[in-house]
């Protein structure tokens, strides 16, 4: 079980890295441009949505690939 959580966090780190690289490449080619922060951004809503997406993604992985728990 301990190894399972370790690999889960390695997967999170790898996905953050790959997403960062992808955004950097898109920005370097000029396809997107950073225009600053919107003044009326609801930070609490962004945090809540990010947490919700993380929970949803983890639940989807467990549902679709849950057989790894049975073998552990």
mmCIF file of the N, C-alpha and C atoms, coordinates in Angstrom:
data_MODEL
# 
_entry.id   MODEL 
# 
loop_
_atom_site.group_PDB 
_atom_site.id 
_atom_site.type_symbol 
_atom_site.label_atom_id 
_atom_site.label_alt_id 
_atom_site.label_comp_id 
_atom_site.label_asym_id 
_atom_site.label_entity_id 
_atom_site.label_seq_id 
_atom_site.pdbx_PDB_ins_code 
_atom_site.Cartn_x 
_atom_site.Cartn_y 
_atom_site.Cartn_z 
_atom_site.occupancy 
_atom_site.B_iso_or_equiv 
_atom_site.pdbx_formal_charge 
_atom_site.auth_seq_id 
_atom_site.auth_comp_id 
_atom_site.auth_asym_id 
_atom_site.auth_atom_id 
_atom_site.pdbx_PDB_model_num 
ATOM 1   N N  . UNK A 1 1  ? 0.822   -1.192 0.000   1.00 0.00 ? 1  UNK A N  1 
ATOM 2   C CA . UNK A 1 1  ? 0.000   0.000  0.000   1.00 0.00 ? 1  UNK A CA 1 
ATOM 3   C C  . UNK A 1 1  ? 0.868   1.258  0.000   1.00 0.00 ? 1  UNK A C  1 
ATOM 4   N N  . UNK A 1 2  ? 1.960   1.260  0.749   1.00 0.00 ? 2  UNK A N  1 
ATOM 5   C CA . UNK A 1 2  ? 2.853   2.413  0.807   1.00 0.00 ? 2  UNK A CA 1 
ATOM 6   C C  . UNK A 1 2  ? 3.466   2.688  -0.565  1.00 0.00 ? 2  UNK A C  1 
ATOM 7   N N  . UNK A 1 3  ? 3.832   1.644  -1.278  1.00 0.00 ? 3  UNK A N  1 
ATOM 8   C CA . UNK A 1 3  ? 4.406   1.801  -2.611  1.00 0.00 ? 3  UNK A CA 1 
ATOM 9   C C  . UNK A 1 3  ? 3.369   2.384  -3.574  1.00 0.00 ? 3  UNK A C  1 
ATOM 10  N N  . UNK A 1 4  ? 2.106   1.996  -3.392  1.00 0.00 ? 4  UNK A N  1 
ATOM 11  C CA . UNK A 1 4  ? 1.034   2.475  -4.257  1.00 0.00 ? 4  UNK A CA 1 
ATOM 12  C C  . UNK A 1 4  ? 0.892   3.987  -4.148  1.00 0.00 ? 4  UNK A C  1 
ATOM 13  N N  . UNK A 1 5  ? 0.903   4.531  -2.929  1.00 0.00 ? 5  UNK A N  1 
ATOM 14  C CA . UNK A 1 5  ? 0.792   5.974  -2.761  1.00 0.00 ? 5  UNK A CA 1 
ATOM 15  C C  . UNK A 1 5  ? 2.038   6.682  -3.285  1.00 0.00 ? 5  UNK A C  1 
ATOM 16  N N  . UNK A 1 6  ? 3.201   6.062  -3.151  1.00 0.00 ? 6  UNK A N  1 
ATOM 17  C CA . UNK A 1 6  ? 4.427   6.643  -3.695  1.00 0.00 ? 6  UNK A CA 1 
ATOM 18  C C  . UNK A 1 6  ? 4.354   6.783  -5.198  1.00 0.00 ? 6  UNK A C  1 
ATOM 19  N N  . UNK A 1 7  ? 3.858   5.765  -5.869  1.00 0.00 ? 7  UNK A N  1 
ATOM 20  C CA . UNK A 1 7  ? 3.740   5.840  -7.327  1.00 0.00 ? 7  UNK A CA 1 
ATOM 21  C C  . UNK A 1 7  ? 2.654   6.829  -7.730  1.00 0.00 ? 7  UNK A C  1 
ATOM 22  N N  . UNK A 1 8  ? 1.635   6.995  -6.923  1.00 0.00 ? 8  UNK A N  1 
ATOM 23  C CA . UNK A 1 8  ? 0.588   7.972  -7.216  1.00 0.00 ? 8  UNK A CA 1 
ATOM 24  C C  . UNK A 1 8  ? 1.184   9.378  -7.223  1.00 0.00 ? 8  UNK A C  1 
ATOM 25  N N  . UNK A 1 9  ? 2.004   9.701  -6.225  1.00 0.00 ? 9  UNK A N  1 
ATOM 26  C CA . UNK A 1 9  ? 2.607   11.027 -6.158  1.00 0.00 ? 9  UNK A CA 1 
ATOM 27  C C  . UNK A 1 9  ? 3.667   11.230 -7.237  1.00 0.00 ? 9  UNK A C  1 
ATOM 28  N N  . UNK A 1 10 ? 4.339   10.183 -7.633  1.00 0.00 ? 10 UNK A N  1 
ATOM 29  C CA . UNK A 1 10 ? 5.267   10.273 -8.770  1.00 0.00 ? 10 UNK A CA 1 
ATOM 30  C C  . UNK A 1 10 ? 4.473   10.602 -10.036 1.00 0.00 ? 10 UNK A C  1 
ATOM 31  N N  . UNK A 1 11 ? 3.318   9.992  -10.197 1.00 0.00 ? 11 UNK A N  1 
ATOM 32  C CA . UNK A 1 11 ? 2.455   10.287 -11.339 1.00 0.00 ? 11 UNK A CA 1 
ATOM 33  C C  . UNK A 1 11 ? 1.982   11.726 -11.341 1.00 0.00 ? 11 UNK A C  1 
ATOM 34  N N  . UNK A 1 12 ? 1.635   12.254 -10.179 1.00 0.00 ? 12 UNK A N  1 
ATOM 35  C CA . UNK A 1 12 ? 1.224   13.653 -10.072 1.00 0.00 ? 12 UNK A CA 1 
ATOM 36  C C  . UNK A 1 12 ? 2.371   14.571 -10.483 1.00 0.00 ? 12 UNK A C  1 
ATOM 37  N N  . UNK A 1 13 ? 3.566   14.312 -9.956  1.00 0.00 ? 13 UNK A N  1 
ATOM 38  C CA . UNK A 1 13 ? 4.722   15.143 -10.292 1.00 0.00 ? 13 UNK A CA 1 
ATOM 39  C C  . UNK A 1 13 ? 5.042   15.078 -11.779 1.00 0.00 ? 13 UNK A C  1 
ATOM 40  N N  . UNK A 1 14 ? 4.965   13.897 -12.355 1.00 0.00 ? 14 UNK A N  1 
ATOM 41  C CA . UNK A 1 14 ? 5.246   13.739 -13.779 1.00 0.00 ? 14 UNK A CA 1 
ATOM 42  C C  . UNK A 1 14 ? 4.204   14.470 -14.622 1.00 0.00 ? 14 UNK A C  1 
ATOM 43  N N  . UNK A 1 15 ? 2.955   14.396 -14.238 1.00 0.00 ? 15 UNK A N  1 
ATOM 44  C CA . UNK A 1 15 ? 1.918   15.081 -15.014 1.00 0.00 ? 15 UNK A CA 1 
ATOM 45  C C  . UNK A 1 15 ? 2.055   16.596 -14.922 1.00 0.00 ? 15 UNK A C  1 
ATOM 46  N N  . UNK A 1 16 ? 2.412   17.129 -13.756 1.00 0.00 ? 16 UNK A N  1 
ATOM 47  C CA . UNK A 1 16 ? 2.641   18.565 -13.619 1.00 0.00 ? 16 UNK A CA 1 
ATOM 48  C C  . UNK A 1 16 ? 3.825   18.987 -14.496 1.00 0.00 ? 16 UNK A C  1 
ATOM 49  N N  . UNK A 1 17 ? 4.880   18.195 -14.496 1.00 0.00 ? 17 UNK A N  1 
ATOM 50  C CA . UNK A 1 17 ? 6.047   18.497 -15.326 1.00 0.00 ? 17 UNK A CA 1 
ATOM 51  C C  . UNK A 1 17 ? 5.689   18.505 -16.812 1.00 0.00 ? 17 UNK A C  1 
ATOM 52  N N  . UNK A 1 18 ? 4.980   17.475 -17.265 1.00 0.00 ? 18 UNK A N  1 
ATOM 53  C CA . UNK A 1 18 ? 4.618   17.387 -18.685 1.00 0.00 ? 18 UNK A CA 1 
ATOM 54  C C  . UNK A 1 18 ? 3.677   18.512 -19.096 1.00 0.00 ? 18 UNK A C  1 
ATOM 55  N N  . UNK A 1 19 ? 2.750   18.888 -18.231 1.00 0.00 ? 19 UNK A N  1 
ATOM 56  C CA . UNK A 1 19 ? 1.856   19.995 -18.535 1.00 0.00 ? 19 UNK A CA 1 
ATOM 57  C C  . UNK A 1 19 ? 2.636   21.304 -18.629 1.00 0.00 ? 19 UNK A C  1 
ATOM 58  N N  . UNK A 1 20 ? 3.588   21.500 -17.717 1.00 0.00 ? 20 UNK A N  1 
ATOM 59  C CA . UNK A 1 20 ? 4.420   22.703 -17.740 1.00 0.00 ? 20 UNK A CA 1 
ATOM 60  C C  . UNK A 1 20 ? 5.232   22.779 -19.026 1.00 0.00 ? 20 UNK A C  1 
ATOM 61  N N  . UNK A 1 21 ? 5.826   21.673 -19.418 1.00 0.00 ? 21 UNK A N  1 
ATOM 62  C CA . UNK A 1 21 ? 6.608   21.640 -20.658 1.00 0.00 ? 21 UNK A CA 1 
ATOM 63  C C  . UNK A 1 21 ? 5.718   21.941 -21.859 1.00 0.00 ? 21 UNK A C  1 
ATOM 64  N N  . UNK A 1 22 ? 4.526   21.367 -21.883 1.00 0.00 ? 22 UNK A N  1 
ATOM 65  C CA . UNK A 1 22 ? 3.600   21.600 -22.989 1.00 0.00 ? 22 UNK A CA 1 
ATOM 66  C C  . UNK A 1 22 ? 3.214   23.072 -23.100 1.00 0.00 ? 22 UNK A C  1 
ATOM 67  N N  . UNK A 1 23 ? 2.872   23.689 -21.986 1.00 0.00 ? 23 UNK A N  1 
ATOM 68  C CA . UNK A 1 23 ? 2.496   25.104 -21.992 1.00 0.00 ? 23 UNK A CA 1 
ATOM 69  C C  . UNK A 1 23 ? 3.682   25.961 -22.409 1.00 0.00 ? 23 UNK A C  1 
ATOM 70  N N  . UNK A 1 24 ? 4.879   25.631 -21.939 1.00 0.00 ? 24 UNK A N  1 
ATOM 71  C CA . UNK A 1 24 ? 6.074   26.384 -22.327 1.00 0.00 ? 24 UNK A CA 1 
ATOM 72  C C  . UNK A 1 24 ? 6.305   26.310 -23.833 1.00 0.00 ? 24 UNK A C  1 
ATOM 73  N N  . UNK A 1 25 ? 6.163   25.127 -24.407 1.00 0.00 ? 25 UNK A N  1 
ATOM 74  C CA . UNK A 1 25 ? 6.361   24.963 -25.855 1.00 0.00 ? 25 UNK A CA 1 
ATOM 75  C C  . UNK A 1 25 ? 5.315   25.769 -26.626 1.00 0.00 ? 25 UNK A C  1 
ATOM 76  N N  . UNK A 1 26 ? 4.062   25.718 -26.193 1.00 0.00 ? 26 UNK A N  1 
ATOM 77  C CA . UNK A 1 26 ? 3.004   26.475 -26.864 1.00 0.00 ? 26 UNK A CA 1 
ATOM 78  C C  . UNK A 1 26 ? 3.281   27.978 -26.767 1.00 0.00 ? 26 UNK A C  1 
ATOM 79  N N  . UNK A 1 27 ? 3.725   28.437 -25.594 1.00 0.00 ? 27 UNK A N  1 
ATOM 80  C CA . UNK A 1 27 ? 4.034   29.856 -25.417 1.00 0.00 ? 27 UNK A CA 1 
ATOM 81  C C  . UNK A 1 27 ? 5.263   30.258 -26.231 1.00 0.00 ? 27 UNK A C  1 
ATOM 82  N N  . UNK A 1 28 ? 6.265   29.388 -26.303 1.00 0.00 ? 28 UNK A N  1 
ATOM 83  C CA . UNK A 1 28 ? 7.486   29.700 -27.046 1.00 0.00 ? 28 UNK A CA 1 
ATOM 84  C C  . UNK A 1 28 ? 7.226   29.813 -28.548 1.00 0.00 ? 28 UNK A C  1 
ATOM 85  N N  . UNK A 1 29 ? 6.243   29.087 -29.043 1.00 0.00 ? 29 UNK A N  1 
ATOM 86  C CA . UNK A 1 29 ? 5.914   29.168 -30.469 1.00 0.00 ? 29 UNK A CA 1 
ATOM 87  C C  . UNK A 1 29 ? 4.979   30.334 -30.773 1.00 0.00 ? 29 UNK A C  1 
ATOM 88  N N  . UNK A 1 30 ? 4.531   31.053 -29.745 1.00 0.00 ? 30 UNK A N  1 
ATOM 89  C CA . UNK A 1 30 ? 3.700   32.236 -29.944 1.00 0.00 ? 30 UNK A CA 1 
ATOM 90  C C  . UNK A 1 30 ? 2.215   31.946 -30.104 1.00 0.00 ? 30 UNK A C  1 
ATOM 91  N N  . UNK A 1 31 ? 1.790   30.747 -29.817 1.00 0.00 ? 31 UNK A N  1 
ATOM 92  C CA . UNK A 1 31 ? 0.382   30.411 -29.979 1.00 0.00 ? 31 UNK A CA 1 
ATOM 93  C C  . UNK A 1 31 ? -0.490  30.880 -28.823 1.00 0.00 ? 31 UNK A C  1 
ATOM 94  N N  . UNK A 1 32 ? 0.101   31.133 -27.652 1.00 0.00 ? 32 UNK A N  1 
ATOM 95  C CA . UNK A 1 32 ? -0.615  31.760 -26.544 1.00 0.00 ? 32 UNK A CA 1 
ATOM 96  C C  . UNK A 1 32 ? 0.268   32.854 -25.976 1.00 0.00 ? 32 UNK A C  1 
ATOM 97  N N  . UNK A 1 33 ? -0.358  33.839 -25.366 1.00 0.00 ? 33 UNK A N  1 
ATOM 98  C CA . UNK A 1 33 ? 0.384   34.945 -24.769 1.00 0.00 ? 33 UNK A CA 1 
ATOM 99  C C  . UNK A 1 33 ? -0.204  35.254 -23.405 1.00 0.00 ? 33 UNK A C  1 
ATOM 100 N N  . UNK A 1 34 ? 0.656   35.540 -22.452 1.00 0.00 ? 34 UNK A N  1 
ATOM 101 C CA . UNK A 1 34 ? 0.243   35.920 -21.103 1.00 0.00 ? 34 UNK A CA 1 
ATOM 102 C C  . UNK A 1 34 ? -0.067  37.407 -21.107 1.00 0.00 ? 34 UNK A C  1 
ATOM 103 N N  . UNK A 1 35 ? -1.283  37.772 -20.690 1.00 0.00 ? 35 UNK A N  1 
ATOM 104 C CA . UNK A 1 35 ? -1.688  39.170 -20.706 1.00 0.00 ? 35 UNK A CA 1 
ATOM 105 C C  . UNK A 1 35 ? -1.938  39.725 -19.309 1.00 0.00 ? 35 UNK A C  1 
ATOM 106 N N  . UNK A 1 36 ? -1.474  39.044 -18.296 1.00 0.00 ? 36 UNK A N  1 
ATOM 107 C CA . UNK A 1 36 ? -1.621  39.536 -16.936 1.00 0.00 ? 36 UNK A CA 1 
ATOM 108 C C  . UNK A 1 36 ? -2.741  38.848 -16.184 1.00 0.00 ? 36 UNK A C  1 
ATOM 109 N N  . UNK A 1 37 ? -2.902  39.257 -14.933 1.00 0.00 ? 37 UNK A N  1 
ATOM 110 C CA . UNK A 1 37 ? -3.903  38.668 -14.054 1.00 0.00 ? 37 UNK A CA 1 
ATOM 111 C C  . UNK A 1 37 ? -5.166  39.512 -14.098 1.00 0.00 ? 37 UNK A C  1 
ATOM 112 N N  . UNK A 1 38 ? -6.310  38.869 -14.190 1.00 0.00 ? 38 UNK A N  1 
ATOM 113 C CA . UNK A 1 38 ? -7.588  39.574 -14.155 1.00 0.00 ? 38 UNK A CA 1 
ATOM 114 C C  . UNK A 1 38 ? -7.791  40.098 -12.739 1.00 0.00 ? 38 UNK A C  1 
ATOM 115 N N  . UNK A 1 39 ? -8.196  41.344 -12.619 1.00 0.00 ? 39 UNK A N  1 
ATOM 116 C CA . UNK A 1 39 ? -8.307  41.973 -11.297 1.00 0.00 ? 39 UNK A CA 1 
ATOM 117 C C  . UNK A 1 39 ? -9.394  41.365 -10.418 1.00 0.00 ? 39 UNK A C  1 
ATOM 118 N N  . UNK A 1 40 ? -10.462 40.872 -11.003 1.00 0.00 ? 40 UNK A N  1 
ATOM 119 C CA . UNK A 1 40 ? -11.566 40.340 -10.191 1.00 0.00 ? 40 UNK A CA 1 
ATOM 120 C C  . UNK A 1 40 ? -11.580 38.814 -10.179 1.00 0.00 ? 40 UNK A C  1 
ATOM 121 N N  . UNK A 1 41 ? -10.414 38.189 -10.151 1.00 0.00 ? 41 UNK A N  1 
ATOM 122 C CA . UNK A 1 41 ? -10.315 36.736 -10.118 1.00 0.00 ? 41 UNK A CA 1 
ATOM 123 C C  . UNK A 1 41 ? -10.767 36.209 -8.756  1.00 0.00 ? 41 UNK A C  1 
ATOM 124 N N  . UNK A 1 42 ? -11.630 35.219 -8.771  1.00 0.00 ? 42 UNK A N  1 
ATOM 125 C CA . UNK A 1 42 ? -12.110 34.601 -7.539  1.00 0.00 ? 42 UNK A CA 1 
ATOM 126 C C  . UNK A 1 42 ? -11.164 33.448 -7.181  1.00 0.00 ? 42 UNK A C  1 
ATOM 127 N N  . UNK A 1 43 ? -10.174 33.740 -6.356  1.00 0.00 ? 43 UNK A N  1 
ATOM 128 C CA . UNK A 1 43 ? -9.139  32.766 -5.997  1.00 0.00 ? 43 UNK A CA 1 
ATOM 129 C C  . UNK A 1 43 ? -9.750  31.563 -5.275  1.00 0.00 ? 43 UNK A C  1 
ATOM 130 N N  . UNK A 1 44 ? -10.710 31.802 -4.402  1.00 0.00 ? 44 UNK A N  1 
ATOM 131 C CA . UNK A 1 44 ? -11.332 30.702 -3.673  1.00 0.00 ? 44 UNK A CA 1 
ATOM 132 C C  . UNK A 1 44 ? -12.000 29.720 -4.635  1.00 0.00 ? 44 UNK A C  1 
ATOM 133 N N  . UNK A 1 45 ? -12.677 30.228 -5.656  1.00 0.00 ? 45 UNK A N  1 
ATOM 134 C CA . UNK A 1 45 ? -13.331 29.359 -6.629  1.00 0.00 ? 45 UNK A CA 1 
ATOM 135 C C  . UNK A 1 45 ? -12.296 28.555 -7.413  1.00 0.00 ? 45 UNK A C  1 
ATOM 136 N N  . UNK A 1 46 ? -11.180 29.162 -7.758  1.00 0.00 ? 46 UNK A N  1 
ATOM 137 C CA . UNK A 1 46 ? -10.116 28.448 -8.473  1.00 0.00 ? 46 UNK A CA 1 
ATOM 138 C C  . UNK A 1 46 ? -9.563  27.321 -7.605  1.00 0.00 ? 46 UNK A C  1 
ATOM 139 N N  . UNK A 1 47 ? -9.344  27.590 -6.331  1.00 0.00 ? 47 UNK A N  1 
ATOM 140 C CA . UNK A 1 47 ? -8.837  26.569 -5.413  1.00 0.00 ? 47 UNK A CA 1 
ATOM 141 C C  . UNK A 1 47 ? -9.847  25.437 -5.271  1.00 0.00 ? 47 UNK A C  1 
ATOM 142 N N  . UNK A 1 48 ? -11.125 25.774 -5.114  1.00 0.00 ? 48 UNK A N  1 
ATOM 143 C CA . UNK A 1 48 ? -12.159 24.751 -4.982  1.00 0.00 ? 48 UNK A CA 1 
ATOM 144 C C  . UNK A 1 48 ? -12.279 23.902 -6.247  1.00 0.00 ? 48 UNK A C  1 
ATOM 145 N N  . UNK A 1 49 ? -12.244 24.537 -7.411  1.00 0.00 ? 49 UNK A N  1 
ATOM 146 C CA . UNK A 1 49 ? -12.330 23.789 -8.661  1.00 0.00 ? 49 UNK A CA 1 
ATOM 147 C C  . UNK A 1 49 ? -11.116 22.886 -8.859  1.00 0.00 ? 49 UNK A C  1 
ATOM 148 N N  . UNK A 1 50 ? -9.930  23.383 -8.501  1.00 0.00 ? 50 UNK A N  1 
ATOM 149 C CA . UNK A 1 50 ? -8.723  22.570 -8.616  1.00 0.00 ? 50 UNK A CA 1 
ATOM 150 C C  . UNK A 1 50 ? -8.823  21.342 -7.717  1.00 0.00 ? 50 UNK A C  1 
ATOM 151 N N  . UNK A 1 51 ? -9.262  21.531 -6.487  1.00 0.00 ? 51 UNK A N  1 
ATOM 152 C CA . UNK A 1 51 ? -9.453  20.399 -5.578  1.00 0.00 ? 51 UNK A CA 1 
ATOM 153 C C  . UNK A 1 51 ? -10.488 19.419 -6.109  1.00 0.00 ? 51 UNK A C  1 
ATOM 154 N N  . UNK A 1 52 ? -11.567 19.944 -6.659  1.00 0.00 ? 52 UNK A N  1 
ATOM 155 C CA . UNK A 1 52 ? -12.600 19.078 -7.230  1.00 0.00 ? 52 UNK A CA 1 
ATOM 156 C C  . UNK A 1 52 ? -12.089 18.270 -8.404  1.00 0.00 ? 52 UNK A C  1 
ATOM 157 N N  . UNK A 1 53 ? -11.312 18.901 -9.278  1.00 0.00 ? 53 UNK A N  1 
ATOM 158 C CA . UNK A 1 53 ? -10.747 18.183 -10.419 1.00 0.00 ? 53 UNK A CA 1 
ATOM 159 C C  . UNK A 1 53 ? -9.762  17.107 -9.970  1.00 0.00 ? 53 UNK A C  1 
ATOM 160 N N  . UNK A 1 54 ? -9.007  17.378 -8.909  1.00 0.00 ? 54 UNK A N  1 
ATOM 161 C CA . UNK A 1 54 ? -8.061  16.380 -8.401  1.00 0.00 ? 54 UNK A CA 1 
ATOM 162 C C  . UNK A 1 54 ? -8.817  15.175 -7.842  1.00 0.00 ? 54 UNK A C  1 
ATOM 163 N N  . UNK A 1 55 ? -9.873  15.427 -7.093  1.00 0.00 ? 55 UNK A N  1 
ATOM 164 C CA . UNK A 1 55 ? -10.674 14.337 -6.534  1.00 0.00 ? 55 UNK A CA 1 
ATOM 165 C C  . UNK A 1 55 ? -11.337 13.547 -7.652  1.00 0.00 ? 55 UNK A C  1 
ATOM 166 N N  . UNK A 1 56 ? -11.901 14.257 -8.635  1.00 0.00 ? 56 UNK A N  1 
ATOM 167 C CA . UNK A 1 56 ? -12.560 13.588 -9.752  1.00 0.00 ? 56 UNK A CA 1 
ATOM 168 C C  . UNK A 1 56 ? -11.582 12.738 -10.538 1.00 0.00 ? 56 UNK A C  1 
ATOM 169 N N  . UNK A 1 57 ? -10.388 13.263 -10.795 1.00 0.00 ? 57 UNK A N  1 
ATOM 170 C CA . UNK A 1 57 ? -9.385  12.514 -11.549 1.00 0.00 ? 57 UNK A CA 1 
ATOM 171 C C  . UNK A 1 57 ? -8.930  11.267 -10.811 1.00 0.00 ? 57 UNK A C  1 
ATOM 172 N N  . UNK A 1 58 ? -8.717  11.396 -9.512  1.00 0.00 ? 58 UNK A N  1 
ATOM 173 C CA . UNK A 1 58 ? -8.299  10.241 -8.720  1.00 0.00 ? 58 UNK A CA 1 
ATOM 174 C C  . UNK A 1 58 ? -9.409  9.188  -8.681  1.00 0.00 ? 58 UNK A C  1 
ATOM 175 N N  . UNK A 1 59 ? -10.652 9.637  -8.518  1.00 0.00 ? 59 UNK A N  1 
ATOM 176 C CA . UNK A 1 59 ? -11.770 8.694  -8.483  1.00 0.00 ? 59 UNK A CA 1 
ATOM 177 C C  . UNK A 1 59 ? -11.924 7.976  -9.821  1.00 0.00 ? 59 UNK A C  1 
ATOM 178 N N  . UNK A 1 60 ? -11.739 8.706  -10.911 1.00 0.00 ? 60 UNK A N  1 
ATOM 179 C CA . UNK A 1 60 ? -11.836 8.091  -12.232 1.00 0.00 ? 60 UNK A CA 1 
ATOM 180 C C  . UNK A 1 60 ? -10.751 7.045  -12.437 1.00 0.00 ? 60 UNK A C  1 
ATOM 181 N N  . UNK A 1 61 ? -9.542  7.342  -12.011 1.00 0.00 ? 61 UNK A N  1 
ATOM 182 C CA . UNK A 1 61 ? -8.450  6.381  -12.146 1.00 0.00 ? 61 UNK A CA 1 
ATOM 183 C C  . UNK A 1 61 ? -8.715  5.134  -11.308 1.00 0.00 ? 61 UNK A C  1 
ATOM 184 N N  . UNK A 1 62 ? -9.206  5.319  -10.104 1.00 0.00 ? 62 UNK A N  1 
ATOM 185 C CA . UNK A 1 62 ? -9.509  4.164  -9.242  1.00 0.00 ? 62 UNK A CA 1 
ATOM 186 C C  . UNK A 1 62 ? -10.641 3.342  -9.848  1.00 0.00 ? 62 UNK A C  1 
ATOM 187 N N  . UNK A 1 63 ? -11.658 4.020  -10.385 1.00 0.00 ? 63 UNK A N  1 
ATOM 188 C CA . UNK A 1 63 ? -12.786 3.313  -10.986 1.00 0.00 ? 63 UNK A CA 1 
ATOM 189 C C  . UNK A 1 63 ? -12.360 2.541  -12.235 1.00 0.00 ? 63 UNK A C  1 
ATOM 190 N N  . UNK A 1 64 ? -11.580 3.188  -13.106 1.00 0.00 ? 64 UNK A N  1 
ATOM 191 C CA . UNK A 1 64 ? -11.211 2.567  -14.383 1.00 0.00 ? 64 UNK A CA 1 
ATOM 192 C C  . UNK A 1 64 ? -10.023 1.618  -14.266 1.00 0.00 ? 64 UNK A C  1 
ATOM 193 N N  . UNK A 1 65 ? -9.146  1.865  -13.309 1.00 0.00 ? 65 UNK A N  1 
ATOM 194 C CA . UNK A 1 65 ? -7.945  1.055  -13.175 1.00 0.00 ? 65 UNK A CA 1 
ATOM 195 C C  . UNK A 1 65 ? -7.840  0.438  -11.778 1.00 0.00 ? 65 UNK A C  1 
ATOM 196 N N  . UNK A 1 66 ? -8.965  0.229  -11.165 1.00 0.00 ? 66 UNK A N  1 
ATOM 197 C CA . UNK A 1 66 ? -9.022  -0.225 -9.780  1.00 0.00 ? 66 UNK A CA 1 
ATOM 198 C C  . UNK A 1 66 ? -8.486  -1.620 -9.546  1.00 0.00 ? 66 UNK A C  1 
ATOM 199 N N  . UNK A 1 67 ? -8.196  -2.359 -10.600 1.00 0.00 ? 67 UNK A N  1 
ATOM 200 C CA . UNK A 1 67 ? -7.700  -3.716 -10.412 1.00 0.00 ? 67 UNK A CA 1 
ATOM 201 C C  . UNK A 1 67 ? -6.325  -3.734 -9.744  1.00 0.00 ? 67 UNK A C  1 
ATOM 202 N N  . UNK A 1 68 ? -5.592  -2.617 -9.777  1.00 0.00 ? 68 UNK A N  1 
ATOM 203 C CA . UNK A 1 68 ? -4.281  -2.601 -9.123  1.00 0.00 ? 68 UNK A CA 1 
ATOM 204 C C  . UNK A 1 68 ? -4.431  -2.717 -7.615  1.00 0.00 ? 68 UNK A C  1 
ATOM 205 N N  . UNK A 1 69 ? -5.568  -2.264 -7.064  1.00 0.00 ? 69 UNK A N  1 
ATOM 206 C CA . UNK A 1 69 ? -5.794  -2.396 -5.627  1.00 0.00 ? 69 UNK A CA 1 
ATOM 207 C C  . UNK A 1 69 ? -6.041  -3.854 -5.260  1.00 0.00 ? 69 UNK A C  1 
ATOM 208 N N  . UNK A 1 70 ? -6.689  -4.575 -6.145  1.00 0.00 ? 70 UNK A N  1 
ATOM 209 C CA . UNK A 1 70 ? -6.981  -5.981 -5.881  1.00 0.00 ? 70 UNK A CA 1 
ATOM 210 C C  . UNK A 1 70 ? -5.706  -6.816 -5.874  1.00 0.00 ? 70 UNK A C  1 
ATOM 211 N N  . UNK A 1 71 ? -4.722  -6.417 -6.675  1.00 0.00 ? 71 UNK A N  1 
ATOM 212 C CA . UNK A 1 71 ? -3.466  -7.175 -6.756  1.00 0.00 ? 71 UNK A CA 1 
ATOM 213 C C  . UNK A 1 71 ? -2.448  -6.779 -5.697  1.00 0.00 ? 71 UNK A C  1 
ATOM 214 N N  . UNK A 1 72 ? -2.625  -5.626 -5.075  1.00 0.00 ? 72 UNK A N  1 
ATOM 215 C CA . UNK A 1 72 ? -1.641  -5.123 -4.121  1.00 0.00 ? 72 UNK A CA 1 
ATOM 216 C C  . UNK A 1 72 ? -1.611  -5.918 -2.841  1.00 0.00 ? 72 UNK A C  1 
# 
